[in-house]
Amino acid sequence: MDYTIKSKYAPLLLAFLLIASFIELSYGSKILGLLFLVIAVGTLTFLPKTPHATLKRSIPGTVAGLAIVTADIVYNTMSGSEIQTVDSIVILLGISLAIYKSGTKYSEMGKFGFFFSAIFLALFSMLFVFPIKAGIDLPYYYGHYAVTLPVVTLLQKMNLNIGMYGERLIFVNGVENALLKIDLACFGWYSLLLVISMLAAYGLTFSNKTWGSLAKIALLMCIAVYIANLIRVAILVMLTYYYGVETMLVVHAHLGWIFFALIVFPTAYKFLR
């Protein structure tokens, strides 16, 4: 019996699992995040594959992958810092490279993980690291004008007593006074990069789709991710307004992937069926 996931839905399912895993590991439940990650890895087994040359074993490649992982962990240990978002992607890059070059039946999964993490790091560097070092707050302009401003405008029209207090700061005068900071993790920025990286890696590893087809899916998913994140932030502000900060924090991490699923999957079903 063929259990292969239909190719038009496979990227959506994989994107959901990776985003859910990333959000939970970074800001929510580590156990739930690991569960999503395990399911995502298992999903790779059921993706439609195209014929490819046998992936040969490369000892230097495997050693290089393990060296990347070791270097990142040692650096964070010696500097006394915690494993952050970029560190987790770097570690994934190293592990994936080692598996990719292992010459085993898991090499194709390693290839996907390698392309995924490498593309994510390249995009993150171009859109965040380099602009910040050049004194251009590109991501924060996006956070203010594409997230904070629309949310505040919408909720003010709903007669909520809120306002902007500087850039990316929302003052809430509800059951308690609170000042909410719309930080990088709240922009939906990471999710957008994850979607694009996943689709590019999917095209390079598994897909029999054309790049034009994948680009259409990417555009659809990026729009859905943006809308889902906008609704998520608006609801978090409303929860703070009506129930306080502590109640808002209970669902803060989980709403990201929940709204991704609620918006992306019905939209994808309508446009891809």
Contacts in CASP RR format, 6 or more apart in sequence:
PFRMAT RR
TARGET T0000
AUTHOR 0000-0000-0000
METHOD contacts of the structure
MODEL  1
MDYTIKSKYAPLLLAFLLIASFIELSYGSKILGLLFLVIAVGTLTFLPKT
PHATLKRSIPGTVAGLAIVTADIVYNTMSGSEIQTVDSIVILLGISLAIY
KSGTKYSEMGKFGFFFSAIFLALFSMLFVFPIKAGIDLPYYYGHYAVTLP
VVTLLQKMNLNIGMYGERLIFVNGVENALLKIDLACFGWYSLLLVISMLA
AYGLTFSNKTWGSLAKIALLMCIAVYIANLIRVAILVMLTYYYGVETMLV
VHAHLGWIFFALIVFPTAYKFLR
3 46 0 8 1.000
4 46 0 8 1.000
4 47 0 8 1.000
4 48 0 8 1.000
5 13 0 8 1.000
5 43 0 8 1.000
5 46 0 8 1.000
5 47 0 8 1.000
5 48 0 8 1.000
6 48 0 8 1.000
7 47 0 8 1.000
7 48 0 8 1.000
7 207 0 8 1.000
7 208 0 8 1.000
7 209 0 8 1.000
8 209 0 8 1.000
8 217 0 8 1.000
8 272 0 8 1.000
9 268 0 8 1.000
9 272 0 8 1.000
10 43 0 8 1.000
10 46 0 8 1.000
10 47 0 8 1.000
10 48 0 8 1.000
10 202 0 8 1.000
10 206 0 8 1.000
11 198 0 8 1.000
11 199 0 8 1.000
11 202 0 8 1.000
11 207 0 8 1.000
11 214 0 8 1.000
11 217 0 8 1.000
11 221 0 8 1.000
12 217 0 8 1.000
12 221 0 8 1.000
12 264 0 8 1.000
12 265 0 8 1.000
12 268 0 8 1.000
12 272 0 8 1.000
13 43 0 8 1.000
14 40 0 8 1.000
14 43 0 8 1.000
14 44 0 8 1.000
14 47 0 8 1.000
14 198 0 8 1.000
14 202 0 8 1.000
15 194 0 8 1.000
15 195 0 8 1.000
15 198 0 8 1.000
15 199 0 8 1.000
15 221 0 8 1.000
15 264 0 8 1.000
16 257 0 8 1.000
16 260 0 8 1.000
16 261 0 8 1.000
16 264 0 8 1.000
16 265 0 8 1.000
17 36 0 8 1.000
17 37 0 8 1.000
17 39 0 8 1.000
17 40 0 8 1.000
17 43 0 8 1.000
18 36 0 8 1.000
18 37 0 8 1.000
18 40 0 8 1.000
18 116 0 8 1.000
18 194 0 8 1.000
18 198 0 8 1.000
19 191 0 8 1.000
19 194 0 8 1.000
19 195 0 8 1.000
19 225 0 8 1.000
19 256 0 8 1.000
19 257 0 8 1.000
19 260 0 8 1.000
20 33 0 8 1.000
20 36 0 8 1.000
20 257 0 8 1.000
20 260 0 8 1.000
20 261 0 8 1.000
21 33 0 8 1.000
21 34 0 8 1.000
21 36 0 8 1.000
21 37 0 8 1.000
21 40 0 8 1.000
22 85 0 8 1.000
22 88 0 8 1.000
22 190 0 8 1.000
22 191 0 8 1.000
22 194 0 8 1.000
23 33 0 8 1.000
23 191 0 8 1.000
23 253 0 8 1.000
23 254 0 8 1.000
23 256 0 8 1.000
23 257 0 8 1.000
24 30 0 8 1.000
24 32 0 8 1.000
24 33 0 8 1.000
24 36 0 8 1.000
24 253 0 8 1.000
24 254 0 8 1.000
24 257 0 8 1.000
25 33 0 8 1.000
25 34 0 8 1.000
25 37 0 8 1.000
25 88 0 8 1.000
26 85 0 8 1.000
26 88 0 8 1.000
26 185 0 8 1.000
26 253 0 8 1.000
27 185 0 8 1.000
27 252 0 8 1.000
27 253 0 8 1.000
28 253 0 8 1.000
28 254 0 8 1.000
29 253 0 8 1.000
36 257 0 8 1.000
41 109 0 8 1.000
44 108 0 8 1.000
44 109 0 8 1.000
44 112 0 8 1.000
44 206 0 8 1.000
45 109 0 8 1.000
47 202 0 8 1.000
47 206 0 8 1.000
48 206 0 8 1.000
48 207 0 8 1.000
48 208 0 8 1.000
49 108 0 8 1.000
49 206 0 8 1.000
50 206 0 8 1.000
50 207 0 8 1.000
50 208 0 8 1.000
52 108 0 8 1.000
55 100 0 8 1.000
55 103 0 8 1.000
55 107 0 8 1.000
55 108 0 8 1.000
55 111 0 8 1.000
56 103 0 8 1.000
57 101 0 8 1.000
57 102 0 8 1.000
57 103 0 8 1.000
57 104 0 8 1.000
58 101 0 8 1.000
58 103 0 8 1.000
59 101 0 8 1.000
60 101 0 8 1.000
61 97 0 8 1.000
61 98 0 8 1.000
61 100 0 8 1.000
61 101 0 8 1.000
62 97 0 8 1.000
62 98 0 8 1.000
62 101 0 8 1.000
62 102 0 8 1.000
64 94 0 8 1.000
64 97 0 8 1.000
64 98 0 8 1.000
64 101 0 8 1.000
65 93 0 8 1.000
65 94 0 8 1.000
65 95 0 8 1.000
65 97 0 8 1.000
65 98 0 8 1.000
65 101 0 8 1.000
66 94 0 8 1.000
66 98 0 8 1.000
68 90 0 8 1.000
68 91 0 8 1.000
68 93 0 8 1.000
68 94 0 8 1.000
68 97 0 8 1.000
69 91 0 8 1.000
69 94 0 8 1.000
69 95 0 8 1.000
69 98 0 8 1.000
72 83 0 8 1.000
72 87 0 8 1.000
72 90 0 8 1.000
72 91 0 8 1.000
73 83 0 8 1.000
73 91 0 8 1.000
76 82 0 8 1.000
76 83 0 8 1.000
76 87 0 8 1.000
83 91 0 8 1.000
85 185 0 8 1.000
85 190 0 8 1.000
86 121 0 8 1.000
86 124 0 8 1.000
89 117 0 8 1.000
89 120 0 8 1.000
89 121 0 8 1.000
89 124 0 8 1.000
90 117 0 8 1.000
90 121 0 8 1.000
92 113 0 8 1.000
92 116 0 8 1.000
92 117 0 8 1.000
93 113 0 8 1.000
93 114 0 8 1.000
93 117 0 8 1.000
93 118 0 8 1.000
93 121 0 8 1.000
94 114 0 8 1.000
94 117 0 8 1.000
96 109 0 8 1.000
96 110 0 8 1.000
96 111 0 8 1.000
96 112 0 8 1.000
96 113 0 8 1.000
96 114 0 8 1.000
96 116 0 8 1.000
96 117 0 8 1.000
97 110 0 8 1.000
97 114 0 8 1.000
99 106 0 8 1.000
99 107 0 8 1.000
99 109 0 8 1.000
99 110 0 8 1.000
100 107 0 8 1.000
100 110 0 8 1.000
100 111 0 8 1.000
100 113 0 8 1.000
100 114 0 8 1.000
101 107 0 8 1.000
108 205 0 8 1.000
108 206 0 8 1.000
111 204 0 8 1.000
111 205 0 8 1.000
112 201 0 8 1.000
112 202 0 8 1.000
112 204 0 8 1.000
112 205 0 8 1.000
112 206 0 8 1.000
113 201 0 8 1.000
115 200 0 8 1.000
115 201 0 8 1.000
115 204 0 8 1.000
115 205 0 8 1.000
116 197 0 8 1.000
116 198 0 8 1.000
116 200 0 8 1.000
116 201 0 8 1.000
117 197 0 8 1.000
119 196 0 8 1.000
119 197 0 8 1.000
119 200 0 8 1.000
119 201 0 8 1.000
120 193 0 8 1.000
120 194 0 8 1.000
120 197 0 8 1.000
123 193 0 8 1.000
123 196 0 8 1.000
123 197 0 8 1.000
124 193 0 8 1.000
127 138 0 8 1.000
127 139 0 8 1.000
127 189 0 8 1.000
127 193 0 8 1.000
128 138 0 8 1.000
128 139 0 8 1.000
128 184 0 8 1.000
128 189 0 8 1.000
131 137 0 8 1.000
131 138 0 8 1.000
131 139 0 8 1.000
132 138 0 8 1.000
132 139 0 8 1.000
139 184 0 8 1.000
139 187 0 8 1.000
139 189 0 8 1.000
140 167 0 8 1.000
140 168 0 8 1.000
140 184 0 8 1.000
142 187 0 8 1.000
142 189 0 8 1.000
143 168 0 8 1.000
143 182 0 8 1.000
143 186 0 8 1.000
143 187 0 8 1.000
143 189 0 8 1.000
144 167 0 8 1.000
144 168 0 8 1.000
144 182 0 8 1.000
146 187 0 8 1.000
146 226 0 8 1.000
147 168 0 8 1.000
147 182 0 8 1.000
147 186 0 8 1.000
147 187 0 8 1.000
147 188 0 8 1.000
147 229 0 8 1.000
147 230 0 8 1.000
147 233 0 8 1.000
148 164 0 8 1.000
148 167 0 8 1.000
148 168 0 8 1.000
148 169 0 8 1.000
148 170 0 8 1.000
148 182 0 8 1.000
149 164 0 8 1.000
150 230 0 8 1.000
151 170 0 8 1.000
151 230 0 8 1.000
151 233 0 8 1.000
151 234 0 8 1.000
151 237 0 8 1.000
152 162 0 8 1.000
152 163 0 8 1.000
152 164 0 8 1.000
152 170 0 8 1.000
154 234 0 8 1.000
155 162 0 8 1.000
155 234 0 8 1.000
155 237 0 8 1.000
155 238 0 8 1.000
155 241 0 8 1.000
156 162 0 8 1.000
156 163 0 8 1.000
160 174 0 8 1.000
160 237 0 8 1.000
160 238 0 8 1.000
160 241 0 8 1.000
161 172 0 8 1.000
161 173 0 8 1.000
161 174 0 8 1.000
161 241 0 8 1.000
162 170 0 8 1.000
162 171 0 8 1.000
162 172 0 8 1.000
162 173 0 8 1.000
162 237 0 8 1.000
162 241 0 8 1.000
163 170 0 8 1.000
163 171 0 8 1.000
163 172 0 8 1.000
164 170 0 8 1.000
164 171 0 8 1.000
165 171 0 8 1.000
165 179 0 8 1.000
168 181 0 8 1.000
168 182 0 8 1.000
168 183 0 8 1.000
169 179 0 8 1.000
169 180 0 8 1.000
169 181 0 8 1.000
169 182 0 8 1.000
170 179 0 8 1.000
170 180 0 8 1.000
170 181 0 8 1.000
170 182 0 8 1.000
170 237 0 8 1.000
171 177 0 8 1.000
171 178 0 8 1.000
171 179 0 8 1.000
171 180 0 8 1.000
172 178 0 8 1.000
172 179 0 8 1.000
172 180 0 8 1.000
172 237 0 8 1.000
172 240 0 8 1.000
172 241 0 8 1.000
174 240 0 8 1.000
174 241 0 8 1.000
174 242 0 8 1.000
174 244 0 8 1.000
175 241 0 8 1.000
175 242 0 8 1.000
175 243 0 8 1.000
175 244 0 8 1.000
176 244 0 8 1.000
176 245 0 8 1.000
178 240 0 8 1.000
178 244 0 8 1.000
178 245 0 8 1.000
180 236 0 8 1.000
180 237 0 8 1.000
180 240 0 8 1.000
182 233 0 8 1.000
184 190 0 8 1.000
186 229 0 8 1.000
186 233 0 8 1.000
187 229 0 8 1.000
188 225 0 8 1.000
188 226 0 8 1.000
188 229 0 8 1.000
191 225 0 8 1.000
191 229 0 8 1.000
191 256 0 8 1.000
191 260 0 8 1.000
192 222 0 8 1.000
192 225 0 8 1.000
192 226 0 8 1.000
195 218 0 8 1.000
195 221 0 8 1.000
195 222 0 8 1.000
195 225 0 8 1.000
196 218 0 8 1.000
196 222 0 8 1.000
199 214 0 8 1.000
199 217 0 8 1.000
199 218 0 8 1.000
199 221 0 8 1.000
200 214 0 8 1.000
202 214 0 8 1.000
203 209 0 8 1.000
203 211 0 8 1.000
203 214 0 8 1.000
207 214 0 8 1.000
217 268 0 8 1.000
217 272 0 8 1.000
220 267 0 8 1.000
220 268 0 8 1.000
220 271 0 8 1.000
221 264 0 8 1.000
221 268 0 8 1.000
224 260 0 8 1.000
224 263 0 8 1.000
224 264 0 8 1.000
224 267 0 8 1.000
224 268 0 8 1.000
225 260 0 8 1.000
225 264 0 8 1.000
227 263 0 8 1.000
228 256 0 8 1.000
228 259 0 8 1.000
228 260 0 8 1.000
228 262 0 8 1.000
228 263 0 8 1.000
228 264 0 8 1.000
229 256 0 8 1.000
229 259 0 8 1.000
231 259 0 8 1.000
231 263 0 8 1.000
232 255 0 8 1.000
232 256 0 8 1.000
232 259 0 8 1.000
235 255 0 8 1.000
236 248 0 8 1.000
236 251 0 8 1.000
236 252 0 8 1.000
236 255 0 8 1.000
239 247 0 8 1.000
239 248 0 8 1.000
239 251 0 8 1.000
240 247 0 8 1.000
240 248 0 8 1.000
END
